[in-house]
Structure formats: C-alpha cells, structure tokens
Amino acid sequence: MIANRAYSAKGGTMEKNPQLDEHTRHFLLQWEYFPYPALMIRRDRTILAANPAAERAGINASIRCCDVGIKESHSSCLADCALSENAAKRLVGYSKEFGAFLDSYWMPVVGLEDVFIHFSIDISNVADPALFPAGEDQ
C-alpha cells in the first residue's frame, strides 16, 4: 500500500534505486499522521515524497517545491545550507503567504546525498500577538 503512494519524477513510478525506495517508504511511515505538510526533496527541488497533509494542500511528488506558492516565500529557503553543512536548519518567522507564524525545518536524510526533509509547523497560537503585522488576524 505504501509503495503505491511513493513515487518520484519518473512517470509516477518509483525510481530504480532500492536505497531511495527504502528511504521513501520510511519517510511515508514516519510522516503519515503529521498534521502539517512534510516533504522529501532532492537538491534540484524535485519532491520525491509528500505526506497526506501535503497532498491535501495540493503538493505532490514529482513537482518542484520552488514552483509551489508564491516565489517570495522561497527566498528564505535553507535547503542548500542544510545540505552543504549536512546539518538540520531551522527558521521561525511570519509567512505573508499563509498569514501565520511558521517554525520551519530543513533536514538532510542520512544515507542519501542531496536529499532533505522539509516541513513547517504553524505556531501562530503561541506567537506573541504583538509580532503579527498590523491588521492580521491570528
């Protein structure tokens, strides 16, 4: 069942890479019930796997993450930094696109060069109301 949901940019079928298949399977097992979109992405920004929350938001495997949403939102992307330093990166800030405070992470996948996990958590409910732009609802 999980293998049917895991696919990459090669025509909707899993790539012929057992290591990637196993990592994709593990990604889907780990992030299945996470309430926010979570993505496994290649350095070239191709989404290799998306959890159900991402799919409900219209974000699917085989598209490029940088083509989702407004371009301005991607200016603070820390993917290249996370991959070059081989370390998880975190950014907390207000997103105009979503009208929310997001706690965002980019984490390299152990054992797969140039692949990372990206997710953001909406923390608006615990953010100081004074930090929201004037006129924004929380």
N, C-alpha and C positions, 0 to 999 in steps of 0.2 A: 504494500500500500504506500509506504513512504517513497519507495523508488519511483513510483509513478508521478509523484509531485516534484521530485528533484530533477531539474533539467537545466541546461545551460544554453549558450548561444548556438549550438549546433543542431538547429532544426527541431528543437523541442525534445531531444533525447539526450540522455546522459552522455558526456564525453567518454571516450575510451581511455579512461585514466582511473584505475581502481583506487588509487590514493585519493583522488578528488571525490570519487563516488562515496567512499567511506567517510570523508570529511563532510560531504554534503548531507549524508544520512545522519551523522552525528549532529550537525547544525540543526536539522529539522527536528530531531528528537529533543534537543536542548531548548529550542526556542518556540516549540509548538504552542504553548499556552501563555507565552509572554504577551502582555496586553498591548504592547506598542510595536510598531513595525521594527523588525530586525532583518538585516540583510547580510549575506556573504557575498563579497565583491572582489573582483580581480583588480589589479593595479590600473588596468585600462578602463576601469569603471563599469565593466560588464557585470551585471548582477548574476551570480551563479545560483543563488537560492534565496527565497523570501519566505518568511513565516506567514501564517494565516492573517495576522493583523496587517502586514504589509500588503498582502493580496487584496484584503478588503479595502485598502486605501488606493487600490489600482496600481500597485508597484509589483511587478512580476519579474521572474528570472528572464534573462536574455536581453533586457533593455539596459541602457546605461543609466546609472544613478544620477549622473550630472544632467541628464535630459528630463528629469522629474522635477516638477515645481518651477519656481522662478530662479533664474540664473544667479541673482544676487544672494540667494540662500547658500549657494555653494562656495562663496568667496571665503568662508571661514573653515572650509574642509581641512581636516588634519590627517587625511589618509596617507599622503606622501610622507609626512613627518613620522607617522606611526610605523610605516613600512621601512623607511630608511634607518630609523633608530631601533627598529624591532622592539617597540615598547607601546603599551596602550597609551592613548592620548584622550584627554577629557576637555570639554568646553561647556561652560554653563553660561547661558545668555538668553536674551529675549529674541524671539523669532517673529518678525513682522508678518511673514507668510502664514504662520499658524496662530498668531495673536496669543502666544504662550511663552512661558519660560521653559527652556529645554535643557536637560542635563544630557549631553551627547558624548558618545564614546566611539573610538576607532581602535580596534584591537587586532594585531596580526594573528593569523592562525598558525599555531605551532605545526611544523612539518610541511607547510605549503608556502613556498616562496611567492611573494607578490599577491597574497590573498589576505583579506581582512574582514572582520565583522564590524558592522556599523549599526548603532541603534541610538535612539533618543527617548528620554523619559520626560513627560510633561510634569513639571514640578510647580506649576502655577499656584496650586492650592497651598503651597508652603512658602511661596515667594513673598517678600515684603511688598505690600500694595503700593508703597511709595516708589518702587522700582519700575512699575508699569508706565508706559508713555501716557501722557495726558489724554483722557477720553477713551482709553482702552478698558474694556470690561475684563474681569478676571474669571 
